[in-house]
Amino acid sequence: MESALAAPPPADVVPAGPPSFTQRLQQLPRRNQIGLGLGLLLLVVVLLLLSSRTGSSDYRPLFTGLADKDGGAVIAQLAQMQVPYKSEPGGTILVPASQVYDVRMKLASQGLPKGSLVGFELLDKPSIGQTQFNERLNFQRALEGELTRTITALADVSDARVHLAIPQQTGFFREQQKPSASVMLQLRGGRMLDRAQIAGIVHLVSASVPELNPRAVSVLDQTGKLLSNNEDEASGLGLDAQQQLYKQNLEATLTRRIEALLEPMVGRENLRTTVTADLDFSQSEQTSEAFAPNQGNNAQQTLRSHTLNESSNTATAPPTGIPGAVSNQPPVPATAPVNGASAPLQAAGGTGTGSTRRDEVRQYEVDKTVRVVRNATGTVKRLAAAVVLNHRSKTDAKGKTTTEALPQAEIDRINAVVREAIGFVEQRGDTLQVVSTPFVQPKVETVDVPIWEKPVVRELFSFGAVPMALVLVALIVVFGMVRPALRAAYPAAEDTKGPTGKPGATLSEVVGDQAALPAPEEVLPRLEAPLDQTKLQRARELAKDNPLAVANIVRAWINGEEPTI
């Protein structure tokens, strides 16, 4: 047996361990080394690009819509504060999301952004030797800036500009020129100012400038449309904004009433209606006074004044006749009644004459009625309504759908319902038309859009194209350059089965040991004396005839023991 197999190496000789990673890389061919280095470099570049693109989403807007001057000042301050930033078109500056509020408060403490508008802070630093003209001009600029800031605080106004024309007041002119103002508004998208808001802006500007009449303030929007109309000038041109709004609201209310009543009867999509209202916004006032006597015999009369004048005049006639005792007698008292014919006054000594006058005036109050009538504005002069109904669909037993007009009886019922809904008055000249006609259904053409032209795919591609490309490059680098180099440095272990590929062809399978024995090609180089083909053939025959003994011998060699047969 000793002649058949070579002796194991001495116990004091320690076999060399596996080579390190650096040694394996040094043993690689030059081509694999260059590929591995270039692959690792490309992989690092791809990872940096992915991290930078992912980190860009962490930036949030610090300011938007900044002017060039303010943007430059803010960027200079951010560079001084060592805060990373990004500048985008439109005056937008981005900073990391975690520093937005902190940086914004720090910049606000330094007065940034200052903005293109200046207010009364312009007067905080007066210059030496400033003329009166410069003082007046700075005051006007400051007042315009303050008014602009106040107007832009409105929710519907994104930007504004105020121009003031303030003439110089002097005592050398008899008639002083009055100031005027113009306001240019930039409204937000889809917003509109009502009449009350426009009037508020006009009064704000007029109250801020001394002796400025509200009629001298003009308000325009970004399209050049005049928003502030003079009521006196616009009265003869037609309806103003408030009257037009009232007319539209009335027509919309009547239209909704008709739709609310007819939709349950014919369906929402089978109805079209419109109402036109002719309104009277003229104002008139009438005052009348009516006088009438007290009516009836028993009507109570009110005495306003009563005047009574009485006067009497009595004259005695001179004595006549024969003088004597009879003529010297006193006159006889009058015997005539108070009311009635008076007898001639006779006296013993002669006759007398007299007169009596009595005037009486009574004045009574007469009925008086004063009536003041003011006609209401916005009264309905005439209504015109039109209702169009779609034909009714009908499906037969075979599933064929046809349309037919509504019966006349149903149209009459709908006509009566609409009359009551809008308050139809025939004497006023109102008109109503209810028509049944088939609606034209629009043909919807289905367009087959390729999947790559769909908005969702385009948006996904625009946002994910670059990251996907970077990931693809990383995979190509890993599997095309790095992996081949690593496989060359660490070759795969050979199959533990024998040449026949059958179980029992290896010693580990015969003995039942879990650890796979090294291949003969790996053991033979470690033998001290090379074996010729004869001894090798003998060893193979011995292992084939007595595999158990050979396994014990190899196990003893591995454990450093003396082999026993």
VEXDREN-2710 file (C-alpha; in Angstrom, 1 decimal):
% VEXDREN-2710
k/r/px/py/pz
1/MET/0.0/0.0/0.0
2/GLU/2.9/2.4/0.8
3/SER/4.4/1.7/-2.6
4/ALA/1.0/2.4/-4.2
5/LEU/0.4/5.8/-2.7
6/ALA/2.8/8.6/-1.9
7/ALA/3.3/9.7/1.7
8/PRO/1.4/12.8/2.9
9/PRO/3.4/16.1/3.4
10/PRO/5.1/16.6/6.7
11/ALA/3.0/17.9/9.6
12/ASP/5.1/21.1/10.0
13/VAL/4.4/22.2/6.5
14/VAL/1.3/24.5/6.5
15/PRO/-0.5/24.6/3.1
16/ALA/-0.9/28.1/1.7
17/GLY/-4.3/29.8/2.3
18/PRO/-6.6/31.3/-0.4
19/PRO/-5.4/34.4/-2.0
20/SER/-6.8/37.8/-0.9
21/PHE/-9.2/40.1/-3.0
22/THR/-6.2/42.4/-4.0
23/GLN/-4.1/39.4/-5.1
24/ARG/-7.0/38.1/-7.1
25/LEU/-7.4/41.5/-8.8
26/GLN/-3.7/41.6/-9.5
27/GLN/-3.8/38.2/-11.1
28/LEU/-6.7/39.2/-13.5
29/PRO/-5.9/40.1/-17.1
30/ARG/-5.3/43.7/-17.9
31/ARG/-8.6/43.9/-19.8
32/ASN/-10.7/42.7/-16.9
33/GLN/-8.9/45.1/-14.5
34/ILE/-9.7/48.1/-16.8
35/GLY/-13.3/47.0/-17.2
36/LEU/-13.8/46.6/-13.5
37/GLY/-12.4/50.0/-12.7
38/LEU/-14.4/51.7/-15.4
39/GLY/-17.6/50.0/-14.4
40/LEU/-17.2/51.0/-10.7
41/LEU/-16.5/54.6/-11.8
42/LEU/-19.6/54.7/-14.0
43/LEU/-21.7/53.1/-11.2
44/VAL/-20.6/55.8/-8.8
45/VAL/-21.5/58.5/-11.3
46/VAL/-25.0/57.0/-11.9
47/LEU/-25.6/56.8/-8.2
48/LEU/-24.6/60.5/-7.7
49/LEU/-26.9/61.6/-10.6
50/LEU/-29.8/59.6/-9.1
51/SER/-29.2/61.1/-5.6
52/SER/-29.0/64.6/-7.0
53/ARG/-32.2/64.2/-9.0
54/THR/-34.0/62.7/-6.0
55/GLY/-32.8/65.4/-3.8
56/SER/-34.1/68.1/-6.1
57/SER/-37.7/67.4/-5.0
58/ASP/-36.8/68.5/-1.5
59/TYR/-36.5/72.1/-2.6
60/ARG/-39.4/74.4/-2.0
61/PRO/-40.1/77.9/-3.3
62/LEU/-38.8/80.6/-1.0
63/PHE/-40.2/83.6/-3.1
64/THR/-42.0/83.7/-6.4
65/GLY/-42.5/86.6/-8.8
66/LEU/-39.5/88.6/-7.6
67/ALA/-38.2/91.4/-9.7
68/ASP/-34.6/91.2/-11.0
69/LYS/-33.3/93.7/-8.4
70/ASP/-34.9/91.9/-5.5
71/GLY/-33.9/88.5/-6.8
72/GLY/-30.3/89.5/-7.0
73/ALA/-30.3/90.9/-3.5
74/VAL/-31.9/87.7/-2.1
75/ILE/-29.5/85.4/-3.9
76/ALA/-26.5/87.5/-2.7
77/GLN/-27.8/87.2/0.9
78/LEU/-28.4/83.4/0.5
79/ALA/-24.8/83.0/-0.7
80/GLN/-23.5/85.0/2.3
81/MET/-25.6/82.8/4.6
82/GLN/-24.3/79.6/2.8
83/VAL/-27.8/78.4/2.0
84/PRO/-28.1/76.2/-1.1
85/TYR/-30.6/77.7/-3.6
86/LYS/-31.9/77.2/-7.1
87/SER/-33.1/80.0/-9.4
88/GLU/-35.9/79.3/-11.9
89/PRO/-37.6/81.6/-14.5
90/GLY/-40.3/83.9/-13.3
91/GLY/-38.5/85.2/-10.3
92/THR/-38.7/81.9/-8.3
93/ILE/-36.0/81.0/-5.8
94/LEU/-35.9/77.5/-4.3
95/VAL/-34.2/76.5/-1.1
96/PRO/-34.2/73.2/0.9
97/ALA/-37.7/72.4/2.3
98/SER/-36.3/72.2/5.9
99/GLN/-34.9/75.8/5.7
100/VAL/-37.7/77.6/3.9
101/TYR/-39.4/79.3/6.9
102/ASP/-36.1/79.9/8.8
103/VAL/-34.5/81.6/5.8
104/ARG/-37.6/83.6/5.0
105/MET/-37.7/85.0/8.6
106/LYS/-34.0/85.8/8.5
107/LEU/-34.4/87.7/5.2
108/ALA/-37.5/89.5/6.5
109/SER/-35.5/90.7/9.5
110/GLN/-33.1/92.3/7.0
111/GLY/-35.8/93.9/4.9
112/LEU/-35.7/91.5/2.0
113/PRO/-37.2/91.4/-0.5
114/LYS/-37.7/95.2/-0.6
115/GLY/-40.1/95.1/-3.5
116/SER/-40.3/97.7/-6.3
117/LEU/-42.9/99.6/-4.3
118/VAL/-41.9/102.3/-1.8
119/GLY/-44.2/103.7/0.8
120/PHE/-43.8/106.3/3.4
121/GLU/-40.4/104.7/4.3
122/LEU/-39.1/106.8/1.4
123/LEU/-39.4/109.9/3.7
124/ASP/-37.4/108.3/6.6
125/LYS/-34.1/109.4/5.1
126/PRO/-34.3/113.0/4.0
127/SER/-31.4/114.3/2.0
128/ILE/-29.6/117.6/2.8
129/GLY/-30.4/120.4/0.3
130/GLN/-33.6/118.8/-0.9
131/THR/-35.8/121.2/-2.9
132/GLN/-39.5/121.7/-2.3
133/PHE/-40.2/120.0/-5.7
134/ASN/-38.3/116.9/-4.6
135/GLU/-40.1/116.8/-1.3
136/ARG/-43.5/117.1/-3.0
137/LEU/-42.5/114.4/-5.6
138/ASN/-41.3/112.0/-2.9
139/PHE/-44.5/112.5/-0.9
140/GLN/-46.5/111.7/-4.1
141/ARG/-44.4/108.6/-4.7
142/ALA/-44.9/107.4/-1.1
143/LEU/-48.6/108.0/-1.3
144/GLU/-48.9/106.1/-4.5
145/GLY/-46.9/103.2/-3.0
146/GLU/-49.1/103.0/0.1
147/LEU/-52.3/103.0/-2.0
148/THR/-50.9/100.3/-4.2
149/ARG/-50.1/98.1/-1.2
150/THR/-53.6/98.6/0.2
151/ILE/-55.3/97.7/-3.1
152/THR/-53.2/94.6/-3.8
153/ALA/-54.3/93.3/-0.4
154/LEU/-57.7/92.5/-1.9
155/ALA/-58.2/88.8/-2.6
156/ASP/-59.2/89.4/-6.3
157/VAL/-56.3/91.8/-7.2
158/SER/-52.9/90.3/-7.9
159/ASP/-51.2/93.6/-8.8
160/ALA/-52.1/97.3/-9.0
161/ARG/-50.6/100.6/-10.0
162/VAL/-51.8/104.0/-8.9
163/HIS/-51.1/107.3/-10.6
164/LEU/-51.9/110.6/-8.8
165/ALA/-52.0/114.0/-10.5
166/ILE/-51.8/116.5/-7.6
167/PRO/-51.4/120.1/-8.9
168/GLN/-49.4/122.6/-6.9
169/GLN/-51.6/124.7/-4.8
170/THR/-50.8/128.4/-4.8
171/GLY/-52.6/131.5/-3.6
172/PHE/-52.0/133.4/-6.9
173/PHE/-54.8/131.7/-8.8
174/ARG/-58.5/132.4/-8.3
175/GLU/-59.6/128.9/-9.4
176/GLN/-57.3/126.1/-8.2
177/GLN/-57.0/122.9/-10.3
178/LYS/-58.4/119.9/-8.6
179/PRO/-56.4/116.6/-8.3
180/SER/-57.2/113.4/-10.2
181/ALA/-56.2/109.8/-10.0
182/SER/-56.0/106.6/-12.1
183/VAL/-55.8/103.0/-10.9
184/MET/-54.7/100.1/-13.0
185/LEU/-55.7/96.7/-11.7
186/GLN/-54.3/93.2/-12.5
187/LEU/-57.0/90.8/-11.6
188/ARG/-56.4/87.1/-10.8
189/GLY/-57.4/84.5/-13.3
190/GLY/-61.1/84.1/-13.5
191/ARG/-61.8/86.8/-10.9
192/MET/-64.1/89.8/-11.4
193/LEU/-64.8/92.8/-9.2
194/ASP/-68.4/93.8/-8.5
195/ARG/-69.7/97.3/-8.3
196/ALA/-69.4/97.6/-4.5
197/GLN/-65.7/96.6/-4.7
198/ILE/-65.0/99.1/-7.5
199/ALA/-66.7/101.8/-5.5
200/GLY/-64.6/100.9/-2.4
201/ILE/-61.4/101.3/-4.4
202/VAL/-62.6/104.7/-5.8
203/HIS/-63.5/106.0/-2.3
204/LEU/-60.3/104.7/-0.9
205/VAL/-58.2/106.7/-3.3
206/SER/-60.4/109.8/-3.1
207/ALA/-60.3/109.8/0.7
208/SER/-56.5/109.5/0.7
209/VAL/-55.9/112.6/-1.4
210/PRO/-57.2/116.0/-0.2
211/GLU/-59.9/117.6/-2.3
212/LEU/-60.1/114.6/-4.7
213/ASN/-63.6/114.1/-6.0
214/PRO/-64.6/110.4/-6.4
215/ARG/-65.7/111.2/-10.0
216/ALA/-62.1/112.1/-10.8
217/VAL/-60.9/108.6/-10.1
218/SER/-60.7/106.2/-13.0
219/VAL/-60.3/102.4/-12.4
220/LEU/-59.2/100.1/-15.3
221/ASP/-58.4/96.4/-15.5
222/GLN/-55.6/94.6/-17.3
223/THR/-57.6/94.6/-20.6
224/GLY/-58.1/98.4/-20.6
225/LYS/-61.7/98.2/-19.7
226/LEU/-63.0/101.1/-17.6
227/LEU/-64.6/99.7/-14.5
228/SER/-65.6/103.0/-12.8
229/ASN/-68.4/104.7/-14.7
230/ASN/-69.8/108.1/-13.9
231/GLU/-73.5/107.5/-13.0
232/ASP/-74.5/110.9/-14.5
233/GLU/-72.8/110.1/-17.8
234/ALA/-73.9/106.5/-17.9
235/SER/-77.5/107.2/-17.2
236/GLY/-78.3/108.0/-20.8
237/LEU/-76.2/105.2/-22.3
238/GLY/-78.2/102.2/-20.9
239/LEU/-78.1/100.0/-17.9
240/ASP/-75.2/100.3/-15.4
241/ALA/-73.5/97.3/-13.9
242/GLN/-75.8/97.0/-11.0
243/GLN/-78.9/97.1/-13.1
244/GLN/-77.5/94.7/-15.6
245/LEU/-76.7/92.3/-12.7
246/TYR/-80.2/92.6/-11.4
247/LYS/-81.6/91.8/-14.8
248/GLN/-79.4/88.7/-15.2
249/ASN/-80.3/87.5/-11.8
250/LEU/-84.0/87.8/-12.5
251/GLU/-83.7/85.9/-15.8
252/ALA/-81.6/83.2/-14.2
253/THR/-84.1/82.8/-11.4
254/LEU/-87.0/82.4/-13.7
255/THR/-85.0/79.9/-15.9
256/ARG/-84.1/77.8/-12.8
257/ARG/-87.8/77.7/-11.8
258/ILE/-88.8/76.4/-15.2
259/GLU/-86.1/73.7/-15.2
260/ALA/-86.9/72.6/-11.7
261/LEU/-90.5/72.0/-12.7
262/LEU/-89.9/70.4/-16.1
263/GLU/-86.8/68.2/-15.4
264/PRO/-88.8/65.5/-13.5
265/MET/-91.3/65.4/-16.4
266/VAL/-89.1/65.2/-19.4
267/GLY/-85.6/64.6/-18.1
268/ARG/-82.6/66.8/-17.6
269/GLU/-81.1/66.4/-21.0
270/ASN/-84.4/66.8/-22.8
271/LEU/-85.0/70.4/-22.0
272/ARG/-83.7/73.8/-23.0
273/THR/-85.2/77.1/-21.8
274/THR/-84.5/80.8/-21.8
275/VAL/-86.2/83.8/-20.3
276/THR/-85.8/87.5/-21.4
277/ALA/-87.0/90.2/-19.0
278/ASP/-87.7/93.8/-20.1
279/LEU/-87.3/95.9/-16.9
280/ASP/-88.2/99.6/-16.3
281/PHE/-85.5/101.3/-14.2
282/SER/-86.9/104.8/-14.6
283/GLN/-87.6/106.8/-11.5
284/SER/-90.6/109.2/-11.2
285/GLU/-92.2/111.1/-8.3
286/GLN/-95.7/112.6/-8.3
287/THR/-97.2/115.0/-5.7
288/SER/-100.9/116.1/-5.7
289/GLU/-103.2/118.1/-3.4
290/ALA/-107.0/117.5/-3.4
291/PHE/-109.5/119.8/-1.8
292/ALA/-113.1/118.7/-1.2
293/PRO/-116.0/120.0/0.9
294/ASN/-117.4/118.2/3.9
295/GLN/-119.8/115.6/2.6
296/GLY/-123.2/114.9/4.0
297/ASN/-125.6/116.9/6.1
298/ASN/-124.4/115.4/9.3
299/ALA/-120.8/115.9/8.5
300/GLN/-119.0/117.5/11.4
301/GLN/-117.6/120.9/10.5
302/THR/-114.6/122.5/12.0
303/LEU/-114.9/126.3/12.6
304/ARG/-111.7/128.0/11.8
305/SER/-112.6/131.7/12.5
306/HIS/-115.7/133.7/13.5
307/THR/-115.9/137.5/13.1
308/LEU/-118.9/139.6/14.3
309/ASN/-119.1/143.5/13.8
310/GLU/-122.1/145.6/15.1
311/SER/-122.5/149.4/14.8
312/SER/-125.5/151.8/15.4
313/ASN/-126.0/155.5/14.8
314/THR/-128.8/157.6/16.3
315/ALA/-129.4/161.3/15.4
316/THR/-132.0/163.7/17.1
317/ALA/-133.8/166.1/14.9
318/PRO/-133.9/169.7/15.9
319/PRO/-137.1/170.9/17.6
320/THR/-139.8/172.2/15.3
321/GLY/-143.3/173.5/15.7
322/ILE/-144.8/176.1/17.9
323/PRO/-142.7/176.9/20.9
324/GLY/-144.5/176.2/24.1
325/ALA/-145.0/173.7/26.8
326/VAL/-145.7/170.8/24.5
327/SER/-142.5/171.2/22.6
328/ASN/-140.5/171.3/25.8
329/GLN/-141.7/167.9/26.9
330/PRO/-139.2/164.9/26.9
331/PRO/-139.4/162.5/24.0
332/VAL/-141.7/159.5/24.3
333/PRO/-139.8/156.1/24.6
334/ALA/-139.7/154.1/21.4
335/THR/-142.3/151.4/21.0
336/ALA/-141.0/149.8/17.8
337/PRO/-139.9/146.1/18.1
338/VAL/-136.2/145.1/17.9
339/ASN/-136.7/143.0/14.8
340/GLY/-139.2/144.4/12.5
341/ALA/-140.3/147.6/11.0
342/SER/-139.5/150.6/13.1
343/ALA/-142.1/153.3/13.6
344/PRO/-141.0/156.9/13.0
345/LEU/-139.5/158.4/16.1
346/GLN/-141.7/161.2/17.3
347/ALA/-141.1/163.5/20.1
348/ALA/-143.1/166.1/21.7
349/GLY/-140.5/168.6/20.8
350/GLY/-139.7/167.1/17.3
351/THR/-138.7/164.0/15.3
352/GLY/-135.3/161.8/15.3
353/THR/-133.5/159.5/12.9
354/GLY/-131.0/156.4/13.5
355/SER/-129.2/153.4/11.8
356/THR/-127.8/150.0/12.9
357/ARG/-125.2/147.7/11.1
358/ARG/-124.1/144.1/11.9
359/ASP/-121.5/142.1/10.1
360/GLU/-120.8/138.4/10.9
361/VAL/-118.2/136.2/9.1
362/ARG/-117.6/132.4/9.8
363/GLN/-114.9/130.4/8.1
364/TYR/-114.8/126.5/8.2
365/GLU/-112.0/124.1/7.4
366/VAL/-112.2/122.3/4.0
367/ASP/-110.8/118.7/3.4
368/LYS/-107.3/118.6/1.9
369/THR/-105.4/115.5/0.7
370/VAL/-101.6/115.6/-0.2
371/ARG/-100.3/112.5/-2.0
372/VAL/-96.7/111.8/-3.0
373/VAL/-96.1/108.8/-5.3
374/ARG/-92.7/107.3/-6.1
375/ASN/-92.7/104.6/-8.7
376/ALA/-90.6/101.5/-8.0
377/THR/-87.5/100.9/-10.1
378/GLY/-86.8/97.6/-11.8
379/THR/-90.4/96.8/-12.5
380/VAL/-91.1/94.1/-15.1
381/LYS/-92.5/95.6/-18.2
382/ARG/-92.6/92.4/-20.3
383/LEU/-91.4/88.8/-20.1
384/ALA/-90.6/86.6/-23.1
385/ALA/-89.9/82.9/-22.4
386/ALA/-89.2/80.0/-24.8
387/VAL/-89.1/76.3/-23.9
388/VAL/-87.7/73.6/-26.3
389/LEU/-88.5/69.9/-25.5
390/ASN/-86.8/66.9/-27.1
391/HIS/-88.8/64.2/-28.8
392/ARG/-89.5/61.2/-26.6
393/SER/-87.6/58.0/-27.3
394/LYS/-89.5/54.8/-27.7
395/THR/-88.1/51.3/-27.9
396/ASP/-90.2/48.5/-29.5
397/ALA/-90.1/44.8/-28.8
398/LYS/-87.3/44.2/-31.3
399/GLY/-85.1/46.7/-29.5
400/LYS/-85.3/49.4/-32.2
401/THR/-85.3/52.9/-30.8
402/THR/-87.4/55.6/-32.4
403/THR/-88.4/59.1/-31.4
404/GLU/-91.8/60.8/-31.5
405/ALA/-93.1/64.2/-30.7
406/LEU/-94.8/65.0/-27.4
407/PRO/-98.6/64.9/-27.5
408/GLN/-100.4/68.2/-27.8
409/ALA/-102.2/67.6/-24.5
410/GLU/-98.8/67.3/-22.7
411/ILE/-97.5/70.4/-24.3
412/ASP/-100.5/72.3/-23.1
413/ARG/-100.0/71.1/-19.6
414/ILE/-96.3/72.2/-19.7
415/ASN/-97.4/75.5/-21.1
416/ALA/-99.8/76.0/-18.2
417/VAL/-97.0/75.0/-15.7
418/VAL/-94.5/77.4/-17.2
419/ARG/-97.1/80.3/-17.1
420/GLU/-97.6/79.9/-13.4
421/ALA/-93.8/79.5/-12.8
422/ILE/-92.9/82.8/-14.4
423/GLY/-95.9/84.8/-13.4
424/PHE/-97.3/85.2/-16.9
425/VAL/-99.5/88.3/-17.3
426/GLU/-101.2/88.6/-20.7
427/GLN/-102.3/92.2/-20.3
428/ARG/-98.6/93.1/-19.8
429/GLY/-97.7/91.7/-23.2
430/ASP/-95.9/88.6/-21.9
431/THR/-95.2/85.8/-24.5
432/LEU/-94.5/82.1/-24.1
433/GLN/-93.6/79.5/-26.6
434/VAL/-93.3/75.7/-26.0
435/VAL/-91.9/73.7/-28.9
436/SER/-91.2/69.9/-29.2
437/THR/-88.4/69.1/-31.6
438/PRO/-85.8/66.4/-31.9
439/PHE/-82.4/67.3/-30.5
440/VAL/-79.3/66.8/-32.7
441/GLN/-77.0/64.4/-30.9
442/PRO/-73.4/65.2/-31.6
443/LYS/-71.4/62.4/-33.1
444/VAL/-68.6/61.4/-30.8
445/GLU/-65.7/60.1/-32.8
446/THR/-63.4/57.8/-30.9
447/VAL/-59.8/58.5/-31.8
448/ASP/-57.4/55.7/-31.0
449/VAL/-54.4/57.4/-29.5
450/PRO/-51.3/55.3/-29.3
451/ILE/-50.2/54.5/-25.8
452/TRP/-47.0/56.5/-26.1
453/GLU/-49.1/59.7/-27.0
454/LYS/-51.4/59.5/-24.0
455/PRO/-51.0/62.4/-21.5
456/VAL/-50.5/60.0/-18.6
457/VAL/-47.7/58.1/-20.4
458/ARG/-46.1/61.4/-21.6
459/GLU/-46.1/62.8/-18.1
460/LEU/-44.8/59.5/-16.6
461/PHE/-42.1/59.4/-19.3
462/SER/-41.1/63.1/-18.8
463/PHE/-40.7/62.6/-15.1
464/GLY/-39.3/59.1/-15.1
465/ALA/-37.3/58.9/-18.3
466/VAL/-34.1/60.2/-16.8
467/PRO/-34.2/58.0/-13.6
468/MET/-35.1/54.9/-15.6
469/ALA/-32.3/55.6/-18.1
470/LEU/-29.8/56.0/-15.2
471/VAL/-31.0/52.7/-13.6
472/LEU/-30.7/51.0/-17.0
473/VAL/-27.1/52.3/-17.3
474/ALA/-26.4/51.1/-13.8
475/LEU/-27.7/47.6/-14.6
476/ILE/-25.6/47.4/-17.8
477/VAL/-22.5/48.5/-15.9
478/VAL/-23.1/45.9/-13.2
479/PHE/-23.9/42.9/-15.4
480/GLY/-21.7/43.9/-18.3
481/MET/-18.5/45.1/-16.7
482/VAL/-18.4/44.5/-12.9
483/ARG/-19.8/41.0/-12.8
484/PRO/-17.5/39.4/-15.4
485/ALA/-14.5/40.8/-13.6
486/LEU/-15.7/39.4/-10.3
487/ARG/-16.4/36.0/-11.8
488/ALA/-12.9/36.0/-13.3
489/ALA/-11.4/36.8/-9.9
490/TYR/-13.6/34.1/-8.1
491/PRO/-14.0/31.1/-10.5
492/ALA/-16.8/28.7/-9.7
493/ALA/-15.9/25.4/-8.0
494/GLU/-16.0/22.4/-10.2
495/ASP/-18.6/19.7/-10.0
496/THR/-17.9/17.1/-7.2
497/LYS/-19.1/14.3/-9.3
498/GLY/-16.8/12.0/-11.0
499/PRO/-16.3/11.6/-14.7
500/THR/-19.2/9.2/-15.0
501/GLY/-21.6/11.5/-13.1
502/LYS/-23.1/8.7/-11.2
503/PRO/-23.6/8.5/-7.4
504/GLY/-20.8/6.6/-5.6
505/ALA/-18.1/7.8/-8.0
506/THR/-16.7/10.1/-5.3
507/LEU/-15.3/9.3/-2.0
508/SER/-17.5/11.7/-0.1
509/GLU/-20.6/9.9/-1.4
510/VAL/-19.2/6.5/-0.4
511/VAL/-18.2/7.5/3.1
512/GLY/-21.2/9.7/3.7
513/ASP/-19.1/12.7/4.8
514/GLN/-20.9/16.1/4.4
515/ALA/-17.6/17.9/3.4
516/ALA/-16.7/17.5/-0.3
517/LEU/-13.3/16.2/-0.9
518/PRO/-11.0/18.3/-3.1
519/ALA/-10.6/17.2/-6.7
520/PRO/-7.5/15.2/-7.6
521/GLU/-6.3/18.1/-9.7
522/GLU/-6.1/20.3/-6.6
523/VAL/-4.4/17.6/-4.4
524/LEU/-1.8/16.4/-6.8
525/PRO/0.2/19.7/-7.1
526/ARG/0.7/19.6/-3.3
527/LEU/2.5/16.2/-3.3
528/GLU/6.2/16.4/-2.9
529/ALA/7.1/13.7/-5.5
530/PRO/5.3/13.7/-8.8
531/LEU/3.5/10.5/-9.6
532/ASP/3.8/8.7/-12.9
533/GLN/1.0/7.3/-14.7
534/THR/1.5/3.8/-13.3
535/LYS/1.2/4.7/-9.7
536/LEU/-1.7/6.9/-10.5
537/GLN/-3.5/4.1/-12.3
538/ARG/-2.8/1.8/-9.3
539/ALA/-4.3/4.3/-6.9
540/ARG/-7.4/4.7/-9.1
541/GLU/-7.8/0.9/-9.3
542/LEU/-7.4/0.6/-5.5
543/ALA/-10.0/3.3/-4.9
544/LYS/-12.3/1.5/-7.3
545/ASP/-11.8/-1.9/-5.7
546/ASN/-11.7/-0.9/-2.1
547/PRO/-13.2/2.6/-1.7
548/LEU/-13.7/2.2/2.0
549/ALA/-10.0/1.7/2.7
550/VAL/-8.9/4.6/0.5
551/ALA/-11.4/6.8/2.2
552/ASN/-10.0/6.0/5.6
553/ILE/-6.5/6.7/4.3
554/VAL/-7.4/10.1/2.9
555/ARG/-9.3/10.9/6.1
556/ALA/-6.3/10.1/8.2
557/TRP/-4.1/12.3/6.0
558/ILE/-6.5/15.2/6.4
559/ASN/-6.7/14.8/10.2
560/GLY/-2.8/14.4/10.5
561/GLU/-2.9/10.8/11.8
562/GLU/-1.1/7.7/10.7
563/PRO/-3.1/5.8/8.1
564/THR/-4.2/2.3/9.0
565/ILE/-5.3/-0.3/6.6
END
